[in-house]
Amino acid sequence: ITLRLMHALDANGDRAGAIRHARVHTALLREELDAAPTPEVVQFAERLRVEPSTRRAPEPAGEQVAPALVVDGDAEDADGHADAKDGDADDADADATVHPPTREEPVSRTHRSWRSVVGYAAAIALLALTVIAGRALMDSPVAGSRSAPSIAVLPFVDLSADPGNAYFSDGLTEQIIATLGRVEGLHVAARTSSFRLRDRALDVRSIGDTLGVATVLEGSVRREGNRLRVTAQLIDAATGYHLWTEEYDRQPQDVIDVQVEIAGAIARALRLQLAPALLDAPAPDPVAYDFYLRALYLRNTLKPDELGQALELFDSATARAPTFARAYAGKASVLAPAILFGYMPQDEGLSELRALVDRALELDPTLGEAHAALGIARLFWDWDWAGAERSLRRAVALNPNDAHAHHHLANYFNVMGMVDDAIAARSRSLELDPLNPRTVAVLASDHVKLGDYDRAHELYRRVIKLDPMHPLLLGSGPWLPGGPGVIYEAQGRHREAAEAYARLATLRGATPAEVDVLRHAFASGGMPAFWRAWIEMDQRQMPDLQDPLRSAKLWLLAGDTAQAMDWLDRAFAERNPGLVMVGSGMPPLDRMTSHPRVARILAAMKLPRS
């Protein structure tokens, strides 16, 4: 069926559609059957790619069927039930049994019954409906808004024989994104969002709609010995037509020149100006830059082992090139989450983080990433509110396309009690990085503070689609478990809240017996009993990662104020970074700001609402 349809599409002049359908076929077989694609389909698709076309492709029209959703949950929520509409699936599924995810299948995998021809056809139909539903759910704040020059840089495909070179193509992509981000007047989709589309095989218009951009840059990298070949092409997201394409045959040490040349070519194609400072910037030592790219590749996993390796690689980069400012700022960007998640001692990590930021700024006072790291340190650990605002505003001014800087400027506004400003800044971060689950999750909590539960629920559901295992959902570091349960609890819908949290417990790795304990606790003693059972589970699951602020919040929910205040005092004594949000209006601490012990802590921190 697939091969016949591909032949028909090619005969009709739609070679791109035939190749795209091969991707659908491949994705379905791999995702639903764990099977390899049909050899005949692969061979025909390859022939279509390499043979010159003798037909003119028709004008793109209508939406194309994509083989996978932009979000990770297909048409289903984290509880494994299909979303037929944008309503509240959690309400309907309160008594659903949740099965833990496995390494082989996502959380909300449907039953694998696609082996028949009828099943395969049904899969295609379901896929089309899923994409439509997914697009409606994502409701990107920038979709369709393409009046200003804008671009998404997709991960460059690694064509090297050695799979160990994947870091190089990803690093090149990241640095092109960073370089384009400093082109005045150009809106650049953030790395987090563009990399989420890796291997999705979406057509270029779907990518443009999802990320809210007018153009898409894609390409490939082949690194063999002392040769480097980079191919890049700029595509109009509305029409699918190429605006510019180029090949670069260089040596690996010329990679900086290549990325600047690509950025310059794009700027010219979009009638923009590349800053002279970017053109004149000295190229770093190629070996040090290689270490730097490897470290960036590992940093984005946020896993403890990989973060440790990234720190070592950044050290290797600065040892090789002591004046490489971005390597110092990069290491600082790894230390912050390592400290926050408890992967390393706070005193040791903070001392090094400050030294790294100082060194990066000494080498390059205009490096936005370094100013952002300084602002984060001043906000979460120094409690230097004026200094944090200066640094974060400076970071945004230096790089208006840095979603990370906008996100932390929003955090500053939250700390200051300026929730409307926080929502505006975080919404800007989301425009730049629409598929970042962290930003969506924190924006949801911002709306909870305002009592805007409908918007908060919509955002929490998006987070579940994007990353059901995200720490801000599951409860890690200083954070409580999040998601729709937060809203239900605030609204007094306790049975639904307990069930939503029980689903999160399953995602955290709770056994069926542990989940039953949570449900029985709720049935016998309501939410306070539920949270006491959660505390016991939390202590079993993460005995070495018991954050005092998270413990304080949990004991408040369990109804034991004395225990909560003891843990809060401990968090203050340890200068827990999450304390900056104690007075920001987020449950459950919002009802405790008048407590004498909480008021003393807020006064000592010199927060404005103390």
C-alpha positions as CSV (number, residue, x, y, z in Angstrom):
1,I,0.0,0.0,0.0
2,T,2.7,2.4,1.0
3,L,4.8,1.7,-2.1
4,R,1.8,2.1,-4.4
5,L,0.9,5.4,-2.9
6,M,4.5,6.6,-3.2
7,H,4.5,5.7,-6.9
8,A,1.2,7.5,-7.3
9,L,2.4,10.7,-5.6
10,D,5.6,10.7,-7.7
11,A,3.7,10.1,-10.9
12,N,1.5,13.1,-9.9
13,G,4.6,15.3,-9.5
14,D,4.7,15.3,-5.7
15,R,8.1,13.8,-5.1
16,A,8.4,15.5,-1.7
17,G,5.0,14.0,-0.7
18,A,6.2,10.5,-1.7
19,I,9.3,10.8,0.4
20,R,7.3,12.2,3.3
21,H,5.0,9.2,3.1
22,A,8.0,6.9,3.3
23,R,8.8,8.7,6.6
24,V,5.3,8.1,7.8
25,H,5.7,4.4,7.0
26,T,9.1,4.2,8.8
27,A,7.9,6.1,11.9
28,L,4.8,3.9,12.3
29,L,6.7,0.7,12.0
30,R,9.4,1.8,14.5
31,E,7.1,3.4,17.0
32,E,4.2,0.9,16.9
33,L,5.8,-2.4,16.0
34,D,9.5,-1.9,16.8
35,A,10.1,-3.1,13.2
36,A,12.4,-2.0,10.4
37,P,10.9,-0.2,7.4
38,T,10.0,-2.2,4.3
39,P,13.2,-2.5,2.1
40,E,11.3,-1.7,-1.1
41,V,10.0,1.6,0.4
42,V,13.5,2.6,1.6
43,Q,15.0,1.9,-1.7
44,F,12.4,3.8,-3.7
45,A,12.6,6.8,-1.3
46,E,16.4,6.8,-1.7
47,R,16.0,6.7,-5.5
48,L,13.6,9.6,-5.3
49,R,16.1,11.6,-3.2
50,V,19.1,11.2,-5.5
51,E,17.5,11.1,-9.0
52,P,16.9,14.5,-10.6
53,S,13.2,15.3,-10.8
54,T,11.7,15.6,-14.3
55,R,8.4,16.9,-13.0
56,R,7.4,20.2,-11.4
57,A,6.1,19.6,-7.9
58,P,2.6,21.1,-7.4
59,E,2.1,24.1,-5.2
60,P,1.9,23.0,-1.5
61,A,-1.8,22.9,-0.6
62,G,-3.5,21.7,2.5
63,E,-2.1,20.1,5.6
64,Q,0.2,17.2,5.4
65,V,-0.1,14.1,7.6
66,A,2.9,13.9,10.0
67,P,4.1,10.7,11.4
68,A,4.3,11.9,15.0
69,L,3.0,14.7,17.2
70,V,5.2,17.6,18.1
71,V,4.3,16.8,21.6
72,D,5.3,13.5,23.2
73,G,2.0,12.1,24.3
74,D,0.3,11.4,20.9
75,A,-3.4,12.0,21.2
76,E,-3.4,10.8,24.8
77,D,-2.9,12.4,28.2
78,A,-0.5,11.0,30.8
79,D,-3.2,8.8,32.1
80,G,-3.3,6.8,28.9
81,H,-6.7,8.0,27.7
82,A,-7.3,9.7,24.3
83,D,-8.2,13.4,24.1
84,A,-11.2,13.7,21.9
85,K,-11.4,17.4,22.6
86,D,-9.5,20.1,24.4
87,G,-11.6,19.5,27.5
88,D,-10.7,18.0,30.9
89,A,-9.7,14.4,30.2
90,D,-8.6,14.1,33.8
91,D,-12.1,14.6,35.1
92,A,-13.5,11.7,33.0
93,D,-10.6,9.4,33.9
94,A,-10.5,9.8,37.7
95,D,-10.7,6.0,38.3
96,A,-8.4,5.0,35.5
97,T,-5.7,2.4,36.3
98,V,-2.2,3.7,35.5
99,H,0.6,1.5,34.3
100,P,4.2,2.6,34.7
101,P,6.1,3.4,31.6
102,T,8.9,1.2,30.3
103,R,12.0,2.0,28.4
104,E,10.5,0.5,25.2
105,E,7.3,2.5,25.1
106,P,6.1,5.9,26.1
107,V,3.7,6.5,29.0
108,S,0.6,6.6,26.9
109,R,1.2,3.9,24.3
110,T,-1.9,2.5,22.7
111,H,-2.3,-1.2,22.2
112,R,-0.1,-2.6,19.5
113,S,-2.6,-4.0,17.0
114,W,-1.3,-2.6,13.8
115,R,-0.2,-5.8,12.0
116,S,-3.0,-6.1,9.6
117,V,-3.6,-3.9,6.5
118,V,-6.7,-2.6,8.1
119,G,-4.7,-1.7,11.2
120,Y,-2.1,0.1,9.2
121,A,-4.8,2.2,7.4
122,A,-6.4,2.9,10.7
123,A,-3.1,4.1,12.1
124,I,-2.8,6.6,9.2
125,A,-6.3,7.9,9.9
126,L,-5.7,8.1,13.6
127,L,-2.4,9.8,13.0
128,A,-4.1,12.6,11.0
129,L,-6.7,13.2,13.8
130,T,-3.9,13.1,16.4
131,V,-1.9,15.8,14.6
132,I,-5.0,18.0,14.3
133,A,-5.8,17.5,18.0
134,G,-2.2,18.1,19.0
135,R,-2.0,21.3,17.1
136,A,-5.1,22.6,18.8
137,L,-3.7,21.5,22.2
138,M,-0.4,23.2,21.6
139,D,-2.1,26.5,20.8
140,S,1.3,28.1,20.3
141,P,1.2,31.8,21.2
142,V,3.1,32.7,18.1
143,A,1.6,30.3,15.5
144,G,0.5,32.2,12.5
145,S,2.3,35.4,13.6
146,R,5.1,35.8,11.0
147,S,5.2,39.4,10.1
148,A,8.8,39.9,11.5
149,P,11.8,38.0,10.1
150,S,11.9,34.7,12.0
151,I,13.7,31.4,11.7
152,A,13.9,27.9,13.3
153,V,17.2,26.0,13.0
154,L,16.5,22.3,13.0
155,P,19.2,19.9,14.2
156,F,21.7,19.3,11.4
157,V,21.7,15.6,10.4
158,D,25.0,13.8,11.2
159,L,26.1,11.8,8.1
160,S,29.5,10.8,9.5
161,A,30.4,7.2,9.5
162,D,31.3,7.4,13.2
163,P,28.1,7.8,15.4
164,G,30.3,9.3,18.0
165,N,30.3,12.5,15.9
166,A,26.7,13.3,16.7
167,Y,27.8,15.9,19.3
168,F,29.5,17.8,16.5
169,S,26.5,18.3,14.3
170,D,24.3,19.2,17.4
171,G,27.0,21.6,18.6
172,L,27.2,23.2,15.2
173,T,23.4,23.6,15.2
174,E,23.5,25.2,18.7
175,Q,26.1,27.7,17.7
176,I,24.3,28.7,14.5
177,I,21.2,29.3,16.7
178,A,23.4,31.4,19.1
179,T,24.9,33.4,16.3
180,L,21.6,34.1,14.6
181,G,20.2,35.1,18.0
182,R,22.4,38.1,17.9
183,V,21.2,39.3,14.6
184,E,19.2,42.4,15.2
185,G,15.6,42.2,14.1
186,L,15.6,38.4,13.7
187,H,13.3,36.2,15.8
188,V,15.0,32.8,16.4
189,A,13.2,29.8,17.8
190,A,15.1,28.5,20.9
191,R,17.2,25.4,20.8
192,T,14.9,23.5,23.2
193,S,11.9,23.7,20.8
194,S,13.7,23.2,17.5
195,F,15.6,20.1,18.9
196,R,12.2,18.6,20.0
197,L,11.3,18.2,16.4
198,R,14.3,16.0,15.7
199,D,13.2,12.9,13.7
200,R,9.6,13.9,13.7
201,A,9.5,14.0,9.9
202,L,7.1,17.0,9.9
203,D,6.7,19.0,6.7
204,V,8.1,22.4,6.8
205,R,4.8,24.2,7.1
206,S,3.9,22.2,10.2
207,I,7.3,23.2,11.7
208,G,6.6,26.8,10.8
209,D,3.1,26.7,12.4
210,T,4.4,24.9,15.5
211,L,7.3,27.3,16.2
212,G,5.7,30.4,14.8
213,V,8.5,31.1,12.3
214,A,8.5,32.2,8.6
215,T,11.7,30.3,7.6
216,V,13.4,27.0,8.5
217,L,17.1,26.2,8.3
218,E,18.0,22.6,7.9
219,G,21.2,20.8,6.9
220,S,23.7,18.0,7.3
221,V,27.2,17.5,8.6
222,R,29.7,14.9,7.4
223,R,33.0,14.7,9.3
224,E,35.6,12.3,8.0
225,G,39.2,12.5,9.1
226,N,40.4,16.0,8.4
227,R,37.5,16.9,6.1
228,L,34.3,18.6,7.0
229,R,31.3,19.0,4.7
230,V,28.3,21.1,5.8
231,T,25.2,21.5,3.7
232,A,22.6,24.1,4.6
233,Q,19.4,25.2,3.1
234,L,16.9,28.0,4.0
235,I,13.3,27.2,3.3
236,D,10.2,29.4,3.2
237,A,7.8,27.8,5.8
238,A,4.7,29.0,4.0
239,T,5.5,27.7,0.5
240,G,8.1,25.0,1.1
241,Y,10.4,26.6,-1.5
242,H,14.1,27.0,-1.0
243,L,15.4,30.6,-0.5
244,W,19.0,29.7,-0.3
245,T,21.3,26.6,-0.2
246,E,25.0,26.1,0.1
247,E,27.7,23.5,0.6
248,Y,30.9,24.0,2.6
249,D,33.9,21.8,2.2
250,R,36.4,22.7,4.9
251,Q,38.6,21.3,7.7
252,P,37.1,20.7,11.1
253,Q,39.0,23.5,12.7
254,D,37.2,25.9,10.3
255,V,33.8,25.2,11.8
256,I,33.5,28.6,13.4
257,D,34.0,30.2,10.0
258,V,31.3,28.0,8.5
259,Q,28.7,28.9,11.1
260,V,29.4,32.6,10.7
261,E,29.2,32.3,6.9
262,I,25.9,30.5,7.2
263,A,24.5,33.1,9.6
264,G,25.7,35.9,7.2
265,A,24.1,34.2,4.2
266,I,20.8,33.9,6.1
267,A,21.0,37.5,7.2
268,R,21.5,38.6,3.6
269,A,18.7,36.4,2.4
270,L,16.3,38.0,4.9
271,R,17.7,41.5,4.3
272,L,19.2,41.8,7.8
273,Q,22.6,42.8,9.0
274,L,25.0,40.5,10.8
275,A,26.8,42.4,13.6
276,P,30.4,43.3,12.7
277,A,31.5,42.0,16.1
278,L,30.3,38.5,15.1
279,L,32.3,38.7,11.8
280,D,35.5,39.9,13.6
281,A,35.3,37.6,16.6
282,P,38.5,35.5,16.9
283,A,38.0,31.7,16.4
284,P,38.7,29.6,19.5
285,D,41.2,26.8,19.6
286,P,39.6,24.0,17.5
287,V,40.4,21.3,20.1
288,A,38.9,23.5,22.9
289,Y,35.9,24.1,20.8
290,D,35.4,20.4,20.2
291,F,35.4,19.9,24.0
292,Y,32.9,22.7,24.3
293,L,30.5,21.2,21.8
294,R,30.7,17.8,23.5
295,A,29.9,19.5,26.9
296,L,26.9,21.4,25.5
297,Y,25.6,18.1,24.1
298,L,25.7,16.5,27.5
299,R,24.4,19.5,29.4
300,N,21.0,19.4,27.9
301,T,20.2,16.0,29.3
302,L,20.1,17.4,32.9
303,K,21.1,13.9,34.2
304,P,23.6,13.7,37.0
305,D,26.2,11.5,35.2
306,E,26.0,13.5,32.0
307,L,26.3,16.8,33.9
308,G,29.4,15.5,35.6
309,Q,31.0,14.7,32.2
310,A,30.0,18.1,30.9
311,L,31.8,19.8,33.7
312,E,35.0,17.8,33.0
313,L,34.8,18.7,29.3
314,F,34.4,22.4,30.0
315,D,37.4,22.1,32.2
316,S,39.3,20.5,29.3
317,A,38.2,23.4,27.0
318,T,39.4,26.1,29.4
319,A,42.7,24.3,30.1
320,R,43.3,24.2,26.4
321,A,42.1,27.7,25.7
322,P,42.2,29.8,28.9
323,T,40.6,32.9,27.2
324,F,37.6,30.9,25.9
325,A,34.8,32.9,27.6
326,R,31.9,30.8,26.4
327,A,33.4,27.7,28.0
328,Y,33.4,29.4,31.4
329,A,29.8,30.6,31.0
330,G,28.9,27.1,29.8
331,K,30.3,25.5,32.9
332,A,28.4,28.0,35.1
333,S,25.2,27.0,33.2
334,V,25.8,23.4,34.2
335,L,26.6,24.1,37.9
336,A,23.4,25.9,38.6
337,P,21.0,23.0,37.9
338,A,23.5,20.6,39.5
339,I,23.3,22.6,42.7
340,L,19.5,23.1,42.5
341,F,18.8,19.4,42.1
342,G,21.1,18.4,44.9
343,Y,23.7,16.7,42.7
344,M,26.6,18.6,44.3
345,P,27.2,20.5,47.6
346,Q,25.8,24.0,47.4
347,D,28.8,25.8,49.0
348,E,31.3,24.1,46.7
349,G,29.2,24.6,43.6
350,L,28.4,28.3,44.3
351,S,31.9,29.3,44.9
352,E,33.0,27.8,41.6
353,L,29.9,29.2,39.8
354,R,30.8,32.8,40.9
355,A,34.4,32.4,39.8
356,L,33.4,31.1,36.4
357,V,31.0,34.0,35.9
358,D,33.6,36.6,36.9
359,R,36.1,35.0,34.5
360,A,33.6,34.9,31.6
361,L,32.7,38.6,32.1
362,E,36.3,39.6,32.4
363,L,37.0,38.0,29.0
364,D,33.8,39.1,27.3
365,P,31.7,41.8,29.1
366,T,29.0,41.5,26.3
367,L,28.4,37.8,26.8
368,G,24.7,37.5,27.5
369,E,24.9,34.0,28.9
370,A,27.4,35.2,31.5
371,H,25.1,38.0,32.6
372,A,22.2,35.6,32.8
373,A,24.2,33.2,35.0
374,L,25.2,36.1,37.3
375,G,21.5,37.2,37.6
376,I,20.5,33.6,38.5
377,A,23.2,33.5,41.3
378,R,22.1,36.9,42.6
379,L,18.5,36.0,42.6
380,F,18.4,32.5,44.0
381,W,21.5,32.4,46.3
382,D,22.6,36.0,47.0
383,W,19.1,37.5,47.5
384,D,20.5,40.6,45.9
385,W,17.2,41.8,44.3
386,A,18.5,44.9,42.7
387,G,21.6,43.2,41.4
388,A,19.6,40.3,40.0
389,E,17.3,42.7,38.1
390,R,20.3,44.5,36.6
391,S,22.0,41.4,35.4
392,L,18.9,39.7,34.0
393,R,17.8,42.9,32.2
394,R,21.3,43.2,30.8
395,A,21.2,39.6,29.6
396,V,17.9,40.2,27.8
397,A,19.2,43.4,26.3
398,L,22.4,41.7,25.0
399,N,20.5,38.8,23.5
400,P,16.7,39.5,23.1
401,N,16.3,35.9,21.7
402,D,17.6,34.2,24.8
403,A,14.5,32.5,26.2
404,H,16.4,31.4,29.2
405,A,17.1,35.0,30.2
406,H,13.5,36.0,29.8
407,H,12.4,33.0,31.9
408,H,14.7,34.1,34.8
409,L,13.7,37.7,34.5
410,A,10.1,36.4,35.0
411,N,11.3,34.6,38.1
412,Y,12.7,37.9,39.4
413,F,9.3,39.5,38.8
414,N,7.6,36.7,40.7
415,V,9.9,37.1,43.7
416,M,9.0,40.8,43.7
417,G,5.3,39.9,43.7
418,M,4.8,41.4,40.2
419,V,2.9,38.4,38.8
420,D,1.5,40.3,35.7
421,D,5.0,41.3,34.7
422,A,6.2,37.7,35.4
423,I,3.5,36.3,33.1
424,A,4.4,38.8,30.4
425,A,8.1,38.0,30.5
426,R,7.5,34.2,30.7
427,S,5.1,34.4,27.8
428,R,7.9,36.1,25.8
429,S,10.2,33.2,26.8
430,L,7.5,30.8,25.6
431,E,7.2,32.7,22.3
432,L,10.9,32.1,21.7
433,D,10.8,28.5,23.0
434,P,7.2,27.2,22.6
435,L,8.1,23.5,23.3
436,N,10.0,24.0,26.5
437,P,8.2,22.1,29.2
438,R,9.9,23.9,32.0
439,T,8.6,27.3,30.8
440,V,5.1,26.0,30.2
441,A,5.0,24.4,33.7
442,V,6.1,27.6,35.5
443,L,3.8,29.7,33.5
444,A,1.0,27.4,34.6
445,S,1.9,28.0,38.2
446,D,1.9,31.8,37.5
447,H,-1.7,31.5,36.4
448,V,-2.5,29.4,39.5
449,K,-1.4,32.3,41.7
450,L,-3.8,34.6,39.9
451,G,-6.6,32.1,40.3
452,D,-6.8,31.7,36.5
453,Y,-7.4,27.9,36.7
454,D,-8.7,27.4,33.2
455,R,-5.5,28.8,31.6
456,A,-3.3,27.0,34.2
457,H,-5.1,23.7,33.5
458,E,-4.5,24.1,29.7
459,L,-0.8,24.8,30.3
460,Y,-0.4,21.8,32.7
461,R,-1.9,19.5,30.1
462,R,0.6,20.8,27.5
463,V,3.4,20.0,29.9
464,I,2.1,16.5,30.3
465,K,2.1,16.2,26.6
466,L,5.6,17.6,26.2
467,D,7.3,15.7,29.0
468,P,5.3,13.7,31.5
469,M,8.6,12.9,33.4
470,H,9.6,16.5,33.9
471,P,10.9,17.3,37.5
472,L,8.5,20.2,37.8
473,L,5.6,17.7,37.4
474,L,7.0,14.9,39.5
475,G,8.2,16.9,42.5
476,S,12.0,17.2,42.7
477,G,14.4,19.6,44.3
478,P,12.4,22.3,46.1
479,W,9.3,21.7,44.0
480,L,6.1,19.9,44.9
481,P,4.4,17.6,42.4
482,G,2.6,19.7,39.8
483,G,0.0,19.3,37.1
484,P,-3.8,19.3,37.2
485,G,-3.8,18.0,40.8
486,V,-2.6,21.5,42.0
487,I,-5.7,23.1,40.4
488,Y,-8.1,20.4,41.7
489,E,-6.7,20.8,45.2
490,A,-7.0,24.6,45.1
491,Q,-10.6,24.2,43.9
492,G,-11.5,21.7,46.7
493,R,-11.9,18.9,44.2
494,H,-10.0,16.6,46.4
495,R,-10.9,13.2,44.9
496,E,-9.8,14.3,41.5
497,A,-6.6,15.9,43.0
498,A,-5.7,12.6,44.8
499,E,-6.2,10.6,41.6
500,A,-4.1,13.1,39.5
501,Y,-1.3,12.9,42.0
502,A,-1.5,9.1,42.1
503,R,-0.9,9.1,38.4
504,L,2.2,11.3,38.9
505,A,3.4,8.8,41.6
506,T,3.2,6.1,39.0
507,L,5.4,8.1,36.7
508,R,7.9,8.7,39.5
509,G,8.3,4.9,39.7
510,A,5.9,4.1,42.5
511,T,4.8,0.4,42.6
512,P,1.1,-0.5,42.3
513,A,1.2,-1.3,46.1
514,E,2.5,2.2,46.8
515,V,-0.2,3.8,44.7
516,D,-2.8,1.7,46.5
517,V,-1.5,3.0,49.8
518,L,-1.9,6.6,48.6
519,R,-5.5,5.9,47.5
520,H,-6.4,4.1,50.7
521,A,-4.9,7.0,52.7
522,F,-7.1,9.5,50.9
523,A,-10.2,7.3,51.3
524,S,-9.6,7.1,55.1
525,G,-8.3,10.6,55.9
526,G,-8.7,12.9,53.0
527,M,-5.9,15.0,51.5
528,P,-3.8,15.4,54.8
529,A,-3.6,11.6,55.1
530,F,-2.8,11.3,51.4
531,W,0.1,13.7,51.8
532,R,1.5,11.9,54.8
533,A,1.5,8.7,52.7
534,W,3.2,10.7,49.9
535,I,5.9,11.9,52.4
536,E,6.7,8.3,53.3
537,M,6.9,7.3,49.7
538,D,9.1,10.3,48.9
539,Q,11.5,9.4,51.6
540,R,11.8,5.9,50.3
541,Q,12.2,6.9,46.7
542,M,14.7,9.7,47.2
543,P,16.4,9.2,50.6
544,D,19.5,11.2,49.6
545,L,17.6,14.1,47.9
546,Q,15.3,15.3,50.6
547,D,15.1,19.0,50.0
548,P,14.1,20.9,53.2
549,L,11.8,23.3,51.3
550,R,9.9,20.5,49.6
551,S,9.6,18.8,52.9
552,A,8.2,21.9,54.5
553,K,5.6,22.2,51.8
554,L,4.6,18.6,52.1
555,W,4.2,18.8,55.8
556,L,2.0,21.8,55.4
557,L,-0.2,19.9,53.0
558,A,-0.3,17.0,55.5
559,G,-1.6,19.4,58.2
560,D,1.5,19.4,60.5
561,T,2.4,23.1,60.7
562,A,5.1,22.5,63.4
563,Q,7.0,20.0,61.3
564,A,6.6,22.3,58.3
565,M,8.1,25.3,60.2
566,D,11.0,23.2,61.4
567,W,11.8,22.2,57.8
568,L,11.4,25.8,56.7
569,D,13.9,27.0,59.3
570,R,16.3,24.4,58.1
571,A,15.8,25.6,54.5
572,F,16.6,29.1,55.6
573,A,19.7,28.0,57.5
574,E,20.9,26.3,54.4
575,R,20.0,29.2,52.2
576,N,17.8,27.0,50.0
577,P,17.4,28.6,46.5
578,G,13.7,27.9,46.4
579,L,13.0,30.1,49.4
580,V,12.9,33.2,47.1
581,M,9.4,32.0,46.0
582,V,8.0,31.6,49.5
583,G,6.2,34.9,49.4
584,S,5.2,34.7,45.7
585,G,1.7,33.5,46.3
586,M,2.0,29.8,45.3
587,P,0.1,27.2,47.4
588,P,0.6,25.9,50.0
589,L,2.9,28.6,51.4
590,D,0.6,31.4,50.2
591,R,-1.5,30.9,53.3
592,M,1.5,30.9,55.7
593,T,3.1,34.3,55.0
594,S,1.5,35.9,58.1
595,H,2.9,33.1,60.3
596,P,5.5,34.7,62.7
597,R,8.3,32.3,61.7
598,V,7.6,32.8,58.0
599,A,7.4,36.6,58.4
600,R,10.8,36.6,60.2
601,I,12.4,34.7,57.3
602,L,10.9,37.0,54.7
603,A,12.1,40.0,56.7
604,A,15.6,38.6,56.9
605,M,15.6,38.1,53.1
606,K,14.4,41.7,52.7
607,L,11.7,40.8,50.4
608,P,9.3,43.6,49.6
609,R,6.2,41.9,51.0
610,S,7.8,41.1,54.4
